[in-house]
Amino acid sequence: MSNQTQKDQSNEPIRVFRAPGMSVAVFANTSDDGRTFHKLSAQRVYKSGDKFRTSTSFSVAELPQLILLMLRAWAYASDLEDSGKERDNG
């Protein structure tokens, strides 16, 4: 990956979908040919003693809420990518 591409990519999400104790973040990335694509990252927040920690594993009971957040994030990212395709084509 070139230095310019590394500078253009941010470690900050462009949008975060939240529910109690969990979140799904949407990240925008740029390919070598200049196209934007998106990735999703899910995490769970919990307290251990006095410290807050994060994890990428979820209990079976947490999955329905996680699925809803992922669907919302997926729809958002898909809309962004579809908008970009329309601009590229016309």
C-alpha positions in Angstrom: 0.0 0.0 0.0 1.4 3.4 -0.9 2.1 6.1 1.7 -0.6 8.3 0.1 -3.2 5.6 0.4 -2.3 5.0 4.0 -2.7 8.7 4.8 -6.1 8.8 3.1 -7.5 6.0 5.1 -8.7 6.9 8.5 -8.9 4.7 11.6 -12.1 6.6 12.5 -15.4 5.1 11.6 -17.7 7.1 9.4 -20.8 6.0 11.4 -21.4 3.9 14.5 -24.7 2.0 15.2 -25.2 1.4 18.9 -27.3 -0.7 21.3 -26.8 -1.2 25.0 -23.4 -2.9 25.5 -22.5 -3.2 21.8 -21.8 -1.3 18.6 -21.1 -1.8 14.9 -18.9 0.7 13.2 -18.7 1.4 9.5 -15.3 2.2 8.0 -14.6 3.7 4.6 -11.5 2.4 2.8 -9.9 3.3 -0.6 -8.6 0.6 -2.9 -5.5 1.0 -5.0 -7.6 2.0 -8.0 -9.3 4.8 -6.0 -12.6 3.1 -5.4 -14.2 3.4 -1.9 -15.4 0.3 -0.2 -16.7 -0.3 3.3 -16.0 -2.7 6.2 -18.0 -3.3 9.4 -16.6 -4.0 12.8 -18.6 -5.2 15.8 -17.7 -5.0 19.4 -19.2 -5.6 22.8 -18.4 -3.4 25.8 -18.4 -4.9 29.3 -17.1 -4.0 32.8 -14.5 -6.1 34.5 -13.9 -4.8 38.0 -13.5 -1.1 37.7 -12.4 -1.2 34.1 -14.4 -1.2 30.8 -13.2 -3.7 28.3 -14.2 -4.6 24.7 -14.6 -7.9 23.0 -15.5 -9.2 19.6 -17.3 -12.2 20.9 -21.0 -12.3 21.7 -23.3 -14.6 23.7 -26.1 -16.4 22.0 -28.5 -14.1 23.8 -26.8 -11.0 22.3 -27.0 -12.2 18.7 -30.5 -10.9 17.8 -29.5 -7.3 18.8 -26.2 -7.7 17.0 -27.9 -9.0 13.9 -30.2 -5.9 13.9 -27.2 -3.5 14.2 -25.3 -5.4 11.5 -28.3 -5.1 9.2 -28.6 -1.4 9.8 -24.8 -0.9 9.2 -24.9 -3.1 6.1 -27.9 -1.1 4.7 -26.0 2.2 5.3 -22.8 0.9 3.7 -24.6 -0.6 0.8 -26.4 2.7 0.1 -23.1 4.5 0.1 -21.5 2.0 -2.3 -24.6 2.1 -4.5 -24.4 5.9 -4.6 -20.7 5.7 -5.6 -21.5 3.3 -8.4 -24.1 5.7 -9.8 -21.5 8.5 -9.8 -18.9 6.3 -11.4 -21.3 5.3 -14.2 -22.8 8.6 -15.0 
